[in-house]
């Protein structure tokens, strides 16, 4: 087993926080040829995954829309190999069902371990600072893996939920509520399924998977690849989940975002003056050109380009705030 990387000194961990994420579940997929089996189905190249080195991926419908997204980390050989999938807990049974549907003659087994395993996030309290994250095994012998979407998201630990406090102490982090991690996620502009987009109704580009290391279009076939490749090559992802800022309490999740009398998107999660919304960027460009403010539920909002985004953003070329 590979030991967890030591954090450099005590000053490095003073700002570290850890939170058990009750909305996350765990699916394990194991058996002969598991990597090849999964790699032919999901959006990321799992040939690049290894114990302690996770990949962000999704299983799509043949029409290219996201059924479930997850973070895949390879299991240690001592655990029988295979992959652990850190996924939305409510969708863990759906993921198992879909994987079993596709396995045909493959000698793999997918099982939902969410009753015995959970996921804890560990991150630096300064959202603009990335650090070298722990990975491998913790002293409590549970897998640690840097969040593959963005360095500032920190690391994840897969463990029995009752060991969260012990694992946090092991990593030199203060155990806090899941809401603290939610604020951190929103501040970084990272979409969350079920809040910022609807499963079964969004393409990977619309949820920024292409920006967050969740799409490998050169790895070979996967379910829904034709549609996703067409979107990528034609640049037709007009809708994106993007950060927004506002004053006062956040608009409710799911409220329409409007510019004048035109619907331009849907509001997602929000806290402390920051949120996310799925917006038609072409319509936002038109609204900016016409001087029309955006609003959701009567609350004015303004889109903000995150620092990690490489796609064209409304108003670029004019001075604007970046996350």
WOPE-V802096 format. One record per residue. N is the residue number from 1. RES is the residue in one small letter. PHI is phi in degrees with one decimal (999 if undefined). PSI is psi in degrees with one decimal (NA if undefined). D_FIRST is the distance of its C-alpha to the first C-alpha in Angstrom with 1 decimal. Layout:
# WOPE-V802096
{{N:RES:PHI:PSI:D_FIRST} {N:RES:PHI:PSI:D_FIRST}}
This chain:
# WOPE-V802096
{{1:x:999:142.5:0.0} {2:x:-87.8:131.4:3.8} {3:x:-75.4:151.9:6.4} {4:x:-63.4:140.9:9.4} {5:x:-66.6:131.8:12.2} {6:x:-70.2:137.8:14.9} {7:x:-74.7:146.2:18.2} {8:x:-63.7:-46.0:20.9} {9:x:-161.1:171.7:23.4} {10:x:-61.3:-34.8:25.0} {11:x:-63.3:-25.2:27.5} {12:x:-68.3:-27.7:24.8} {13:x:-105.4:-3.6:23.9} {14:x:-57.9:-36.5:27.4} {15:x:-93.3:4.3:28.0} {16:x:-76.4:138.7:24.7} {17:x:-125.0:156.3:25.2} {18:x:-138.8:142.9:23.2} {19:x:-145.5:131.6:24.7} {20:x:-73.2:133.3:23.8} {21:x:-104.2:98.1:25.3} {22:x:-66.6:-16.5:27.3} {23:x:-85.4:-1.6:28.3} {24:x:-102.8:142.1:24.9} {25:x:-123.3:178.6:23.6} {26:x:-134.2:127.8:20.6} {27:x:-116.7:133.6:21.1} {28:x:-109.1:135.7:18.6} {29:x:-122.2:120.9:19.7} {30:x:-142.6:162.0:18.3} {31:x:131.5:175.6:19.9} {32:x:-63.1:128.0:21.1} {33:x:75.0:25.6:21.8} {34:x:-60.0:-43.7:20.4} {35:x:-61.3:-46.1:19.9} {36:x:-63.7:-40.9:23.5} {37:x:-60.3:-52.2:24.9} {38:x:-66.5:-38.5:23.7} {39:x:-64.1:-26.5:24.6} {40:x:-81.5:-3.0:28.1} {41:x:-114.2:-38.0:28.6} {42:x:-103.4:168.0:27.2} {43:x:-77.8:-20.4:28.3} {44:x:-103.6:158.3:25.2} {45:x:-85.8:102.7:23.7} {46:x:-78.7:-3.2:20.4} {47:x:-65.3:-20.6:20.1} {48:x:-92.3:-0.3:19.1} {49:x:-87.3:153.7:16.2} {50:x:-158.4:163.5:12.5} {51:x:-54.1:124.8:9.4} {52:x:84.6:-2.7:10.6} {53:x:-129.5:95.8:13.9} {54:x:-88.9:166.8:16.3} {55:x:-131.0:140.9:19.8} {56:x:-89.0:132.8:23.0} {57:x:-154.6:173.5:25.1} {58:x:-147.4:152.5:27.8} {59:x:-100.0:125.2:29.4} {60:x:-107.0:159.5:33.1} {61:x:-74.8:160.3:36.3} {62:x:-55.9:-25.4:38.2} {63:x:-79.1:0.6:40.4} {64:x:92.0:2.4:37.6} {65:x:-93.2:151.6:37.3} {66:x:-74.3:122.6:34.0} {67:x:-84.7:-48.5:33.3} {68:x:-157.0:138.7:30.0} {69:x:-106.8:159.0:27.6} {70:x:-163.8:167.3:23.9} {71:x:-110.1:120.8:20.7} {72:x:-102.8:127.9:18.4} {73:x:-128.8:137.7:14.6} {74:x:-74.1:137.6:12.7} {75:x:-76.2:149.9:10.5} {76:x:-65.0:148.7:7.2} {77:x:-55.1:-33.2:8.6} {78:x:-66.0:-17.2:7.7} {79:x:-100.0:11.9:10.0} {80:x:92.3:5.7:12.6} {81:x:70.3:-162.0:12.3} {82:x:84.9:-162.4:15.2} {83:x:-133.7:142.0:15.7} {84:x:-97.6:133.3:16.1} {85:x:-112.8:113.6:19.5} {86:x:-85.9:104.8:20.3} {87:x:-134.1:168.0:24.1} {88:x:-58.5:128.6:27.3} {89:x:-60.0:-38.8:27.3} {90:x:-64.8:-22.4:30.9} {91:x:-102.3:2.2:30.2} {92:x:-58.5:-45.3:27.1} {93:x:-62.3:-36.8:29.6} {94:x:-64.3:-41.4:31.3} {95:x:-63.5:-44.8:28.2} {96:x:-60.4:-45.1:27.4} {97:x:-60.6:-44.8:31.0} {98:x:-66.5:-42.7:31.2} {99:x:-63.6:-40.2:28.1} {100:x:-67.2:-31.3:29.5} {101:x:-63.5:-38.8:32.9} {102:x:-86.3:-11.8:31.5} {103:x:-72.0:-25.5:29.4} {104:x:46.3:-111.9:32.5} {105:x:-96.1:2.2:31.4} {106:x:-64.3:137.2:27.8} {107:x:-89.4:63.4:25.6} {108:x:-124.6:155.9:23.5} {109:x:-128.0:128.3:23.3} {110:x:-109.5:129.8:23.4} {111:x:-140.0:145.1:23.3} {112:x:-87.7:115.1:23.9} {113:x:-105.3:17.0:21.4} {114:x:-65.3:-19.1:23.3} {115:x:-74.3:-22.4:24.6} {116:x:-118.1:-18.1:21.3} {117:x:-124.8:141.0:19.2} {118:x:-129.1:-174.7:20.5} {119:x:-128.5:131.3:19.8} {120:x:-115.3:135.1:20.2} {121:x:-96.8:143.3:21.3} {122:x:-130.8:125.7:20.9} {123:x:-149.6:163.1:23.4} {124:x:-81.4:138.8:25.7} {125:x:-71.9:-10.7:29.2} {126:x:-96.4:104.1:30.9} {127:x:-65.3:-16.7:30.9} {128:x:-95.1:5.4:32.1} {129:x:-117.3:124.6:29.3} {130:x:-100.4:145.9:26.0} {131:x:-132.0:167.0:23.2} {132:x:-69.2:121.7:19.8} {133:x:-95.1:151.1:17.6} {134:x:-65.3:147.8:14.3} {135:x:-153.8:165.6:11.4} {136:x:98.4:-117.4:7.7} {137:x:-125.7:143.1:7.0} {138:x:-88.8:170.7:10.0} {139:x:-60.9:-27.8:11.0} {140:x:-84.7:7.0:12.2} {141:x:70.5:34.4:8.9} {142:x:-120.3:147.3:10.4} {143:x:-65.0:134.9:9.9} {144:x:-118.0:140.0:11.9} {145:x:-151.9:130.1:13.8} {146:x:-57.4:140.5:17.0} {147:x:-64.5:119.8:20.0} {148:x:-76.1:-7.9:21.1} {149:x:-76.5:-41.2:24.7} {150:x:-161.0:131.8:25.6} {151:x:-55.3:-36.2:23.9} {152:x:-67.2:-14.2:26.1} {153:x:-73.3:-16.4:24.7} {154:x:86.2:-137.9:21.6} {155:x:-128.3:168.3:18.3} {156:x:-123.8:150.9:17.5} {157:x:-130.4:127.7:15.3} {158:x:-100.8:120.9:15.2} {159:x:-162.6:162.6:15.8} {160:x:-61.8:132.4:18.6} {161:x:-54.6:-32.2:21.6} {162:x:-70.1:-9.7:22.5} {163:x:-98.6:8.2:19.4} {164:x:-59.8:-45.7:20.5} {165:x:-63.4:-41.1:22.3} {166:x:-65.6:-42.5:19.6} {167:x:-66.7:-39.3:17.1} {168:x:-61.3:-44.4:19.9} {169:x:-62.5:-39.9:20.6} {170:x:-57.7:-38.0:17.0} {171:x:-89.7:0.7:17.4} {172:x:73.7:28.6:20.9} {173:x:-115.0:151.7:22.6} {174:x:-84.4:128.9:25.8} {175:x:-79.4:123.1:25.6} {176:x:-126.0:178.6:28.5} {177:x:-76.4:157.1:30.2} {178:x:-60.2:-27.8:29.2} {179:x:-61.3:-29.4:32.5} {180:x:-64.7:-40.4:31.3} {181:x:-68.8:-35.7:28.7} {182:x:-61.2:-42.1:31.5} {183:x:-63.0:-39.8:33.7} {184:x:-64.4:-44.4:31.0} {185:x:-60.3:-46.9:30.6} {186:x:-65.5:-40.4:34.3} {187:x:-60.2:-31.5:34.9} {188:x:-85.8:-10.0:32.7} {189:x:77.3:32.6:34.5} {190:x:-96.7:119.4:31.7} {191:x:-65.2:149.4:33.1} {192:x:-126.1:124.6:32.0} {193:x:-62.0:142.5:33.0} {194:x:87.3:-15.5:35.6} {195:x:-116.7:-50.6:36.8} {196:x:-101.9:-13.3:37.4} {197:x:-156.5:160.4:37.8} {198:x:-100.7:128.4:38.3} {199:x:-62.4:140.1:36.0} {200:x:85.3:-2.9:38.1} {201:x:-134.5:10.9:40.4} {202:x:-136.7:139.0:38.6} {203:x:-83.6:154.8:37.6} {204:x:-53.9:-41.6:34.4} {205:x:-62.4:-33.4:36.5} {206:x:-68.5:-22.9:38.4} {207:x:-104.4:11.8:35.2} {208:x:69.4:21.1:34.1} {209:x:-61.6:-31.5:31.1} {210:x:-67.9:-24.3:32.3} {211:x:-87.7:-19.3:32.1} {212:x:-116.2:33.0:28.6} {213:x:61.7:32.5:26.7} {214:x:-104.3:-2.0:27.1} {215:x:-128.0:127.1:29.3} {216:x:-123.0:91.0:28.8} {217:x:-78.1:-7.7:32.3} {218:x:-104.7:10.5:31.8} {219:x:-87.5:-14.8:28.9} {220:x:120.4:-172.8:31.2} {221:x:-70.1:149.3:32.5} {222:x:-152.1:165.3:31.4} {223:x:-62.6:128.3:33.5} {224:x:83.8:6.9:36.1} {225:x:-61.8:-40.0:35.6} {226:x:-57.4:-46.3:39.3} {227:x:-66.2:-45.8:40.3} {228:x:-64.3:-41.4:37.6} {229:x:-63.3:-38.0:38.3} {230:x:-64.5:-41.8:42.0} {231:x:-61.6:-43.0:41.4} {232:x:-64.3:-45.8:39.4} {233:x:-74.2:-30.9:42.0} {234:x:-90.8:-11.8:45.0} {235:x:62.4:41.9:43.7} {236:x:-101.3:18.6:45.0} {237:x:-81.5:82.7:42.5} {238:x:-76.6:-29.2:45.3} {239:x:-96.3:135.7:43.5} {240:x:-139.3:145.9:40.5} {241:x:-81.1:120.1:38.8} {242:x:-132.5:156.1:39.6} {243:x:-67.6:149.6:39.6} {244:x:-135.8:156.0:43.0} {245:x:-121.5:155.4:44.5} {246:x:-161.2:167.2:47.3} {247:x:-104.1:144.0:49.1} {248:x:82.6:-159.9:49.0} {249:x:-68.4:152.4:47.2} {250:x:-73.8:148.5:45.2} {251:x:-62.2:153.9:46.9} {252:x:-67.7:146.5:45.8} {253:x:-60.7:133.5:43.1} {254:x:93.6:-6.6:44.9} {255:x:-69.0:143.3:48.1} {256:x:-64.7:142.3:49.8} {257:x:-98.6:129.4:49.8} {258:x:-124.0:153.4:53.3} {259:x:-127.4:104.7:55.2} {260:x:65.8:-125.0:58.8} {261:x:-101.5:12.8:59.5} {262:x:-105.4:133.1:56.7} {263:x:-79.1:125.7:53.3} {264:x:-120.6:3.0:50.6} {265:x:162.3:-167.1:47.4} {266:x:-131.3:139.9:45.6} {267:x:-76.4:140.7:44.2} {268:x:-110.2:-142.1:40.6} {269:x:-73.1:156.0:38.7} {270:x:-159.8:144.0:40.1} {271:x:-157.0:141.1:39.9} {272:x:51.0:45.1:41.5} {273:x:81.6:0.4:43.6} {274:x:-127.5:149.5:40.9} {275:x:-159.8:-170.4:40.1} {276:x:-133.5:152.0:39.4} {277:x:-149.0:144.0:41.9} {278:x:-87.5:109.7:42.1} {279:x:-121.4:143.3:45.0} {280:x:-78.4:105.3:47.2} {281:x:-65.2:-30.9:47.0} {282:x:-67.3:-37.4:50.2} {283:x:-73.5:-31.0:52.1} {284:x:-66.8:-39.2:50.6} {285:x:-60.1:-43.5:52.0} {286:x:-63.9:-41.2:55.4} {287:x:-64.1:-42.2:55.3} {288:x:-62.7:-41.8:54.6} {289:x:-64.8:-29.9:57.4} {290:x:-92.5:-2.8:59.8} {291:x:73.3:22.7:58.8} {292:x:-89.2:126.7:57.8} {293:x:-74.2:155.1:55.3} {294:x:-96.7:146.7:52.4} {295:x:-149.7:151.8:52.2} {296:x:-136.0:118.5:50.4} {297:x:60.6:31.7:52.3} {298:x:82.6:-0.9:54.7} {299:x:-100.7:123.8:52.0} {300:x:-70.0:136.0:52.1} {301:x:-129.6:157.8:48.8} {302:x:-136.5:129.5:48.0} {303:x:-72.6:146.4:45.2} {304:x:-133.8:129.3:43.0} {305:x:-76.9:125.5:41.0} {306:x:-73.3:153.7:37.3} {307:x:-63.3:-26.8:36.1} {308:x:-82.8:-10.2:33.5} {309:x:-78.0:138.4:36.2} {310:x:-114.7:-4.1:37.7} {311:x:-80.4:153.6:40.2} {312:x:-59.2:139.1:43.9} {313:x:-123.3:141.6:44.7} {314:x:-55.4:135.4:48.1} {315:x:84.4:1.2:50.1} {316:x:-61.8:144.8:48.3} {317:x:99.4:-16.1:50.7} {318:x:-110.0:151.7:51.8} {319:x:-56.8:129.9:50.3} {320:x:-150.3:155.9:47.6} {321:x:-77.7:142.0:44.9} {322:x:-116.0:146.1:41.3} {323:x:-71.2:NA:38.3}}
